[in-house]
Amino acid sequence: MKSQQGTTLVELLVVLALVGIMVIASAQLITHSIGLLGATGRAVRNPVMVHVNERVRRDLQEAAGLEAVEMIWSEDPLVIRTRTGGIVRYSVVEGSLVREVVSAAGETDDERVVLRGVTSWWWRSTAPSVVDINIGHLIHLPPEYQASRVVGYERERRTENLRFATRGGWGGAQW
């Protein structure tokens, strides 16, 4: 009787087919992961939203409290009381998020647009030291994503959810 050494051609073809299937599946997974990583990176590094986030965070850090606490989502302006007796008001005016600083004497010290293309604005304060903000806005897509779109649809809707919470009460730098 002859001893069997090596593998048959059929066994090699089966192994080769299985390896091919695994390579195709892993290539698709890697391609999908790279696409998600790119989308996440673009969303996180949106410089306009980083600026809005930092501006609101700084105003809340320096605040004495909120003018009104809304337990449910509100479209009304977010009014922050400053420690000097004035207010900082965030509101949507004609599709733009506007930051207005009013002194204790009631005079407007500064009013500027911090975000254009706002489609929705909601905020709430679920606890005395927590502020949630939901901002819907339009962004311009990079040129590589505009090529496949119909003319006139170069903008995409995005929704940003921001949460700010104090660690010890109003008026400190503990957000």
Backbone hydrogen bonds in HBPLUS format (Angstrom, degrees):
<---DONOR---> <-ACCEPTOR-->    atom                        ^
c    i                          cat <-CA-CA->   ^        H-A-AA   ^      H-
h    n   atom  resd res      DA  || num        DHA   H-A  angle D-A-AA Bond
n    s   type  num  typ     dist DA aas  dist angle  dist       angle   num
A0012-LEU N   A0008-THR O   3.20 MM   4  6.53 158.9  2.25 148.8 154.4     1
A0013-LEU N   A0009-LEU O   3.01 MM   4  6.25 155.9  2.07 147.6 154.0     2
A0014-VAL N   A0010-VAL O   3.00 MM   4  6.24 153.0  2.08 148.8 155.9     3
A0015-VAL N   A0011-GLU O   3.05 MM   4  6.29 166.3  2.07 151.9 154.9     4
A0016-LEU N   A0012-LEU O   2.91 MM   4  6.05 159.7  1.96 147.5 153.8     5
A0017-ALA N   A0013-LEU O   2.93 MM   4  6.07 153.7  2.00 143.1 149.8     6
A0018-LEU N   A0014-VAL O   3.00 MM   4  6.28 158.8  2.05 150.9 156.3     7
A0019-VAL N   A0015-VAL O   2.95 MM   4  6.19 162.2  1.98 153.7 158.4     8
A0020-GLY N   A0016-LEU O   2.98 MM   4  6.12 155.5  2.05 144.6 151.5     9
A0021-ILE N   A0017-ALA O   3.01 MM   4  6.28 154.0  2.08 147.8 154.1    10
A0022-MET N   A0018-LEU O   3.05 MM   4  6.33 159.3  2.10 149.1 154.4    11
A0023-VAL N   A0019-VAL O   2.95 MM   4  6.18 153.9  2.02 149.5 156.6    12
A0024-ILE N   A0020-GLY O   3.03 MM   4  6.23 162.6  2.06 150.1 154.2    13
A0025-ALA N   A0021-ILE O   3.00 MM   4  6.18 165.6  2.02 151.0 155.1    14
A0026-SER N   A0022-MET O   2.96 MM   4  6.06 162.0  1.99 146.7 151.8    15
A0027-ALA N   A0023-VAL O   2.92 MM   4  6.03 151.7  2.00 146.0 154.0    16
A0028-GLN N   A0024-ILE O   3.05 MM   4  6.29 158.3  2.10 150.2 155.2    17
A0029-LEU N   A0025-ALA O   3.06 MM   4  6.27 157.3  2.11 146.3 152.7    18
A0030-ILE N   A0026-SER O   2.92 MM   4  6.09 159.4  1.96 148.0 153.2    19
A0031-THR N   A0027-ALA O   2.94 MM   4  6.10 161.6  1.98 147.8 153.0    20
A0032-HIS N   A0028-GLN O   2.96 MM   4  6.12 163.0  1.99 149.5 154.0    21
A0033-SER N   A0029-LEU O   2.91 MM   4  6.08 158.1  1.96 147.6 154.0    22
A0034-ILE N   A0030-ILE O   2.95 MM   4  6.15 156.3  2.01 150.6 156.2    23
A0035-GLY N   A0031-THR O   3.12 MM   4  6.36 154.7  2.18 145.0 151.7    24
A0036-LEU N   A0032-HIS O   3.02 MM   4  6.33 156.8  2.08 150.1 156.0    25
A0037-LEU N   A0033-SER O   2.92 MM   4  6.09 157.7  1.97 148.2 154.6    26
A0038-GLY N   A0034-ILE O   2.99 MM   4  6.20 158.0  2.04 147.2 152.4    27
A0039-ALA N   A0035-GLY O   3.06 MM   4  6.31 161.0  2.10 147.8 152.6    28
A0040-THR N   A0036-LEU O   2.89 MM   4  6.03 161.9  1.92 152.5 157.7    29
A0041-GLY N   A0037-LEU O   2.90 MM   4  6.02 159.8  1.94 147.5 153.4    30
A0042-ARG N   A0038-GLY O   2.99 MM   4  6.20 156.4  2.04 147.9 153.7    31
A0043-ALA N   A0039-ALA O   3.02 MM   4  6.21 156.9  2.08 145.5 151.9    32
A0044-VAL N   A0040-THR O   2.89 MM   4  6.06 161.8  1.93 154.1 158.9    33
A0045-ARG N   A0041-GLY O   2.97 MM   4  5.95 156.7  2.02 144.7 151.2    34
A0050-VAL N   A0046-ASN O   3.03 MM   4  6.30 153.3  2.10 154.6 162.9    35
A0051-HIS N   A0047-PRO O   3.03 MM   4  6.18 156.1  2.09 142.5 147.9    36
A0052-VAL N   A0048-VAL O   3.01 MM   4  6.35 160.3  2.05 149.3 154.4    37
A0053-ASN N   A0049-MET O   2.87 MM   4  5.95 167.3  1.88 149.2 152.9    38
A0054-GLU N   A0050-VAL O   2.95 MM   4  6.13 163.6  1.98 149.5 153.9    39
A0055-ARG N   A0051-HIS O   2.88 MM   4  6.05 159.0  1.93 152.2 158.3    40
A0056-VAL N   A0052-VAL O   2.99 MM   4  6.16 169.9  2.00 157.1 159.1    41
A0057-ARG N   A0053-ASN O   2.93 MM   4  6.02 162.7  1.96 148.6 154.3    42
A0058-ARG N   A0054-GLU O   2.91 MM   4  5.99 160.7  1.95 146.1 151.2    43
A0059-ASP N   A0055-ARG O   3.01 MM   4  6.23 158.5  2.05 146.0 151.9    44
A0060-LEU N   A0056-VAL O   2.90 MM   4  6.14 158.1  1.95 153.1 159.0    45
A0061-GLN N   A0057-ARG O   2.86 MM   4  6.06 150.2  1.95 147.9 156.7    46
A0062-GLU N   A0058-ARG O   3.11 MM   4  6.28 154.2  2.18 146.6 152.1    47
A0063-ALA N   A0060-LEU O   3.22 MM   3  4.94 161.0  2.26  99.0 104.2    48
A0171-GLY N   A0063-ALA O   2.81 MM 108  5.15 109.4  2.31 154.4 170.1    49
A0064-ALA N   A0081-ARG O   2.72 MM  17  5.46 168.4  1.73 147.9 152.2    50
A0081-ARG N   A0065-GLY O   2.79 MM  16  5.33 152.4  1.86 147.4 155.4    51
A0067-GLU N   A0079-VAL O   2.90 MM  12  5.41 173.8  1.90 149.6 148.7    52
A0125-SER N   A0070-GLU O   2.60 MM  55  5.25 173.2  1.61 152.1 154.7    53
A0074-SER N   A0123-TRP O   2.84 MM  49  5.40 151.6  1.92 144.4 153.5    54
A0123-TRP N   A0074-SER O   2.99 MM  49  5.40 142.2  2.13 138.4 150.1    55
A0078-LEU N   A0090-TYR O   2.85 MM  12  5.10 148.6  1.95 152.5 155.6    56
A0090-TYR N   A0078-LEU O   2.88 MM  12  5.10 162.1  1.91 145.6 151.4    57
A0080-ILE N   A0088-VAL O   2.80 MM   8  5.08 172.5  1.80 153.2 155.9    58
A0088-VAL N   A0080-ILE O   2.80 MM   8  5.08 149.4  1.90 144.8 154.9    59
A0082-THR N   A0086-GLY O   2.91 MM   4  5.26 175.3  1.91 134.5 136.1    60
A0085-GLY N   A0082-THR O   3.26 MM   3  5.49 165.8  2.28 108.5 111.7    61
A0087-ILE N   A0102-VAL O   2.88 MM  15  5.26 156.5  1.94 146.5 154.3    62
A0102-VAL N   A0087-ILE O   2.87 MM  15  5.26 171.1  1.88 156.6 159.7    63
A0089-ARG N   A0100-GLU O   2.76 MM  11  5.07 165.2  1.78 152.7 157.3    64
A0100-GLU N   A0089-ARG O   2.85 MM  11  5.07 161.2  1.88 147.9 154.3    65
A0091-SER N   A0098-VAL O   3.05 MM   7  5.41 156.0  2.11 147.3 154.8    66
A0098-VAL N   A0091-SER O   2.73 MM   7  5.41 176.2  1.74 171.5 171.1    67
A0093-VAL N   A0096-SER O   2.82 MM   3  5.32 160.3  1.86 157.6 158.2    68
A0096-SER N   A0093-VAL O   3.09 MM   3  5.32 146.4  2.20 108.4 118.4    69
A0117-GLY N   A0095-GLY O   3.01 MM  22  5.42 112.1  2.48 147.8 165.3    70
A0118-VAL N   A0095-GLY O   2.76 MM  23  4.85 148.1  1.86 139.4 137.0    71
A0097-LEU N   A0115-LEU O   2.71 MM  18  5.02 158.1  1.75 153.8 159.7    72
A0114-VAL N   A0097-LEU O   2.81 MM  17  5.72 164.4  1.84 163.3 168.8    73
A0099-ARG N   A0112-ARG O   2.86 MM  13  5.54 168.3  1.87 168.9 167.0    74
A0112-ARG N   A0099-ARG O   3.01 MM  13  5.54 159.5  2.05 149.4 154.9    75
A0101-VAL N   A0110-ASP O   2.72 MM   9  5.08 167.2  1.73 157.1 160.5    76
A0109-ASP N   A0101-VAL O   2.77 MM   8  5.52 147.5  1.87 148.7 159.4    77
A0110-ASP N   A0101-VAL O   3.38 MM   9  5.08 160.7  2.42 133.4 135.4    78
A0103-SER N   A0107-GLU O   2.83 MM   4  5.42 162.3  1.86 161.2 158.5    79
A0106-GLY N   A0103-SER O   2.97 MM   3  5.27 160.3  2.01 109.2 115.5    80
A0138-LEU N   A0117-GLY O   2.88 MM  21  5.15 141.2  2.03 132.4 144.8    81
A0119-THR N   A0136-GLY O   2.66 MM  17  5.10 154.6  1.72 125.8 134.4    82
A0120-SER N   A0136-GLY O   3.24 MM  16  4.65 157.1  2.29 122.7 118.9    83
A0136-GLY N   A0120-SER O   2.90 MM  16  4.65 168.3  1.92 128.3 132.3    84
A0122-TRP N   A0134-ASN O   2.91 MM  12  5.04 151.9  1.99 151.7 157.3    85
A0134-ASN N   A0122-TRP O   2.82 MM  12  5.04 170.0  1.83 149.4 150.2    86
A0124-ARG N   A0132-ASP O   2.95 MM   8  5.34 148.6  2.05 148.2 153.0    87
A0132-ASP N   A0124-ARG O   2.85 MM   8  5.34 166.4  1.87 156.7 161.4    88
A0130-VAL N   A0127-ALA O   3.15 MM   3  5.19 174.8  2.15 118.3 117.1    89
A0166-THR N   A0129-SER O   2.87 MM  37  5.27 153.8  1.94 148.7 157.4    90
A0131-VAL N   A0164-PHE O   2.77 MM  33  5.16 162.9  1.80 155.4 160.7    91
A0164-PHE N   A0131-VAL O   2.83 MM  33  5.16 163.0  1.85 152.6 158.5    92
A0133-ILE N   A0162-LEU O   2.78 MM  29  5.02 163.6  1.80 151.0 153.9    93
A0162-LEU N   A0133-ILE O   2.76 MM  29  5.02 169.7  1.77 156.5 160.1    94
A0135-ILE N   A0160-GLU O   2.88 MM  25  5.20 162.8  1.91 153.3 158.2    95
A0160-GLU N   A0135-ILE O   2.80 MM  25  5.20 165.4  1.82 150.3 154.2    96
A0137-HIS N   A0158-ARG O   2.82 MM  21  5.42 161.8  1.85 157.3 163.4    97
A0158-ARG N   A0137-HIS O   2.76 MM  21  5.42 158.0  1.80 164.5 172.1    98
A0139-ILE N   A0156-GLU O   2.83 MM  17  5.36 154.8  1.90 147.6 155.7    99
A0156-GLU N   A0139-ILE O   2.92 MM  17  5.36 153.1  1.99 146.2 154.8   100
A0141-LEU N   A0154-GLU O   3.15 MM  13  6.04 170.3  2.16 172.8 169.7   101
A0145-TYR N   A0142-PRO O   2.96 MM   3  5.67 152.3  2.04 123.4 131.1   102
A0146-GLN N   A0143-PRO O   3.09 MM   3  5.02 140.9  2.25  98.5 110.1   103
A0149-ARG N   A0146-GLN O   3.09 MM   3  5.29 161.3  2.13 111.1 116.9   104
A0153-TYR N   A0150-VAL O   3.07 MM   3  5.77 152.6  2.15 146.0 146.8   105
